[in-house]
Amino acid sequence: MTTPRSSRRLLLLSLAVVTLLVLAASIRYGAIDFSIGEISRAFASIFPGQPEPTLDQRIFLELRLPRAILCLLVGASLGVGGTLMQALFRNPIVEPGLVGTSSGAAFGSALFFVLGGVLHIGTSLWSLPIAACVGGIISTYLVFLLARSREDGRASIVMLLLTGLAVNALFMSAIGFLSYIARDPQARSITFWSLGTLSGASWKAVEIVAVSTIGGSIMALRYAKQLNALTIGEEEATYLGVNVNRLKWIILSVNVVIVAVATAFTGVISFVGLVVPNILRMIGGADNRYLIVGSALTGATLLTLADLLARLVVRPAELPIGIVTSAVGVPVFIFLLRRRRYVF
Amino acid sequence: MLTATNITYRVGTKELISDISVSFAPGKLHLIIGPNGAGKSTLIKVLARLVRPQTGTVQYDQTDIHDASEADLARHRAVLSQAIEVAFPLTVREVVMMGRYPHFGGRPGPHDERIVDEVMAHFDVTAFGDRNYQTLSGGEMQRVNFARVLAQLWKDSHGSAEANGSTRQSGKSRFLFLDEPLTFLDVHHQIDFMKKVRAFSMAPEVVTVGVVHDLNLAARFADHLVLLNKGRVVANGTASEVLTTDRIRDVFAVEPTFVPTSHSGVHLIFD
């Protein structure tokens, strides 16, 4: 458990290198493999005076590359979101989705697909992420409202998890209903959304998710010290000068925004937010500054690996990425549950 | 100086403390005693501003504590609670460093590192500074937490621990609250702990208020005792003034015998 600051820095540095290596693999392999020569020619074609990009090069620049970067950003969002929620609830088996955020966001997107198809509204760049955010905020708020005890107004972890379970089921059934009444192409989008997919990646999506991921992570880093204080309890954190209520609202809002925006473009991707902070705690301790940076890098790496797997297993087709992350995440989750005695 | 005036605090319709007025002078060790449910911990929480009483005011040096921000207050008020559960694997040093959180912005400076070194040595926890807090025994945890709490109030010592005794008096008073700090300690550490608390409390601008269950320890170490029962102050003064046979019989429902001792005053035996 002894982890001086310098060795943590080294750890984060090596994580960053691994992330870059995985990114390189992710842009190289897929439905079509690109050679390094082709990749560099594709990059060269961006600059004026170079030959126009070929079809393959355009596939690389307009599909493969934004997808790989979106994947990094979404993975980072989920990792940071997981770290924030676990720190806030002082419980290592919480993930962003457990308090309803992602199912609500998925519902918001589904509603947008169906209504957008019917009413021909909102084709602007921001409508889908806004719909997802609103859905995520409403569902998270609903969970907190219903989980609060009548006596002292506090939300206990058991109540939050169980209420989250119920609200998740509710929103999933609403999504099911929407996909049932939707016309075929919309229904297909909805199904893919609730399983998670990166196939809709575009440079516009990259821009929006980059803003929320980077902005949210910087916000999170600013509150790392206060989250550390929360590790020893809400009362103790108060005595250390933390306004706990304010901290809760800020962290919840940051989490809702980064998770909902990521979910808006990729659908529900489970278990990344749960597993990533736990892995990092095992190797480098529980300091939240380290965890936030580390979980951004590790989340990005793991989701990129999962996406690579999703593209390669049934190539040239692809699996929804949520299937891959769940298949890997569930055993890890059960392992964590059984390994330690968590008090609910 | 800490002054509480007409404090009443209730949860729902139940009054936990009723119309308490009491003041605590700096440079002394004040201990609150009383049976279970007397309102001792509640009073500490009110005095330390964890909860806000429905009526009454608490003032640190003539300033209402609810006028200060959490962060400001934390620079000169620290509280040691009963059992601290750490949710994640933190090292002992990381836990002690939390005491410095109110004093630095981003990262701890060399000054904070030096204070952490000093308090860890003072509480004999330097040897397991790199260990996971969660693997410590109850007594070790309590010592680490006392080190953390004192790190929060430790004065700029310019390299010497003397400044925490009595040489310098500058700026605001510092306020230390202890809520049943002896719970997990063995006899040796209880005495050691009380001696350290007493030494710290003698600084001229430090106000120390604690809750202790053991009447003998309270009588031996306190300069000033406050006896609570059913949310009210029953008696208030030195140990010999407060601990009389009749009062102990009334409040604690036990029959005391006073035995003279060699060191200081008397020892109580209960029947």
Interface residues (C-beta under 8 A of the other chain):
Chain A: M1 T2 T3 R90 N91 P92 E151 K225 N228 A229 T231 I232 G233 E235 E236 T238 Y239 L240 G241 V242 N243 R281 G285 A286 D287
Chain B: G12 A48 L50 S69 E70 A71 D72 L73 A74 R75 R77 A78 V79 S81 I84 E85 V86 A87 F88 P89 L90 T91 E94 V95 M98 G99 Y101 P102 G106 D130 R131 N132 Q152
